[in-house]
Amino acid sequence: MYKIAYVEDEADLANLVCKYLKSENFLVTHFLTGEEAFSHINEAFDLWILDIMLPGGLNGYDLIKKIREFNPKMPVIFTSARDQDIDRIMGLELGSDDYISKPFSIRELMLRVKNILNRVYASSNANENIVLYGDYRLDFDKRIVTLNDVNLNLTAKEYDLLLFLVKNKGKAFSRDQILDAVWGSEYFGSDRVVDDLMRRLRQKMPALSVETIYGFGYRLL
């Protein structure tokens, strides 16, 4: 049974989301403030759902940085009334796995939660293979990438993108296809997040040979 931490200061929304998560057999711990959530950051959660605008000194952006310091692979979903592309890109730059704008459909949130949990945990439990790409070593079971035995500390989304490219080496994919594969078909944001994620992956893995296909997408060579 997956354990979810939910940080939301709107009481009515929080009660509704917690009710639906529990009806789907998730264990849910709700926090009203960033400070309260931070005091439990070392607990064994499987997923964090963070509102960005929170009362007090710690907002969602602050919290994800703290979460990433404690566990770089922890899946995180941002929720926010801020729905501009720049807000989505900022959230994804900080390492979130998804970004859902308010007001949102509870059903949509449930689908995104399940998709992320299945992608991060179910697939890793089923696959214990090691794949080499040049000097990079991908451990499917541990969801880590190393170079000369040094962990590159990819975020969950960076790892998902790399895994998709490696499994489909030589094939060209449009940005929309990559969005569906990495973020899921329920993601409704701009495809600019693909370019941003690719830029960060290239920075961490400069020997990764990814061809940019102008006006279309990318291909791993």
N, C-alpha and C positions, 0 to 999 in steps of 0.2 A: 504494500500500500504506500503510495507516494505521499510525502509530507511537503506541504506548500506554506510558505510564509507570504502573507498578504499585507501590504502597507498602504493604508487608505484612511484619510481623515474624514471623509463624508460617511457618516454613520449609516444612513439608509442604503446607500450603494454598497457599502461594506457588508452589511447584513444580508443583502440580496445575493451578492457574489459568494459569500461564505456558505449560504444555504445551498446554492446550486453546486458548489464544489463538493460539499459534504454528501449531496445526493448522488454524486458520481463516485463516491467512495474514496475521496481524498481526505487526508488529515490536514486541517487548516488551522494555522495560528495567525490571528489578526493583530496588527499593531496600528495604533492611531498616529504615532509620530515617528520621525526618523530616529530620534534619540532612543525611544523604546525599542525599535527594531535593532538598532546598533548594539544594544546591550545583549541581544540574543544572536549575534551574527555568527558565533562559533557553534551553533546548534546544527544538528544533522538534517538540514532541509534538502529537498530534491529540486526545488524551484522557488524563486522569489518573484512576486508580482509587485511592482513598485509604482505608486503614483509619483509623479515628478514634483508637483507643487504641494509641499507639506508644511505644516506649521512648525515653528521652532527653528533651530539652527541647522538642521540637516535636511536637505531635500533629496529627491530621488537620484539626482546626479551625484551627490555626495555619497549616498549609500552604495551605489553600484561600484564606486571606486574602492570603498571599504570591503565590499563583498569580493571584488576581484583580488584584493590583497590577500584575503583569507583563502579563497578558492577560485583560481582563474577559470576553471571549467564550469562553475555553477551557472545553470540557465537562468536568465532574467528576462521578464517581460515588463516593459514600461506601459503605463496607462497615463493619459494626460488629456486635458482640454486643449492643449496646444497642438494644432494639427498641421502646421506648416512643414514643408519639406525640410527646412533647415533644422526644425526641432527633431524630426525623425532621424536625420543624418547625424545630429549631435548625439542622440541616444544610441544609435548603432555604432558610432565611433567609440563610445565609451564601453562597448562590448555587449550591449543588450542583444538578445536573440530575436526580439520582436517588439513592435511598438503599436499600440492600439489607441485610437483617439476616442475621447468621450464626446457625446454619449455613444456607447457601444452596445451591441447585442450580446446578451449573456451567452446565447448559443455560440456566437462567433468566438467569444473569449474561451469557452469550453473547448471548442475545436482547436484553437491555437495552443492551449495548454496541453491537450492530449497529443497533438502533433509534435510539439517540442519534447515532451517526455518520452514519446516513442522513439523519436530520432536520436535523442541523447542516450537513453538507457536501454531500450529494448534491442536496438540494433547492435549496440556494443556488447550486450550479453550474448548475442547470437554469433558474433564474429570474433575469432581470436587470432586472426591472421596478422602477419607483419608484411608490409609492402615497402620496398625500397624505390626511391626516385633519386637517382644520382647518389649523393652522399646523405640525403635525407632518409630518415627511417620513420615510417608511419605505423603506429601500434593501434590497430582497430579496437582492441579490447580495452586498452587504457585511455584511448582517445588523446594520444600525445604524439608530437612530432619532435624528433631529436636530430641534431647535427653534431657528429663527433661526441655522442653521448651527452650532449647538453640540450635540455628541454627548451624549445623555442617559445613555450608559453603562449600558444595560439588561443584566442578566445574560441568559444563554442561555434560561433558563426564562421570564423576564419577556418576552423578545422572542417566544418561541414562543406564549405566551398572547396577547400583543397581535396577533400575526399571525393567529392563529385567530379572534379577535374581529373584526378588520378584514375578513378574507375572508368572514366570515359576519355582516356588519353587519345589524342589525335582527332577527336570529333569537335566540330564547331557548334557552339550554342549561342542563341540570341540572349540578350539580357532578360527578356521575359521568361525564357526557358530556365535560365539560372535562378531567377526569382522564384519560380514554382518549385524548383528542386531544393533550394536552400531555405527559403522562407515559407514555402507551402502555398497552395493555391488560394488560401483565404487571405493572403496579404494583399492589401489594396494601396500600398504606397507607391512612390515613384521608383522607376528602375535606376535612378541615380545612385541608390544605395549599393547596387552591384559594382559600379565603378569605384565607389568609395571603399568598399570591402576589398576589392581586388588591389587597390593601391596599398592598403595596409598589409595585405598578404605578401605582396611583392617586396615591401620594405623589410618584413621579417624573414623572407626567403628569397634573397636576391638571385640565387642560382635557379630559381623556378622559371622555366622557359614557357611563358604564356604569351601567345600571339594575340594582339588586339586586331580585330577585324572591323575596320572603320564602318560605322553606320549599322553594325550588326551585333557583335558580341566578342566572344573570346574562344580560344582553343589552346589546350595544353599540348605542347610539342614533345 
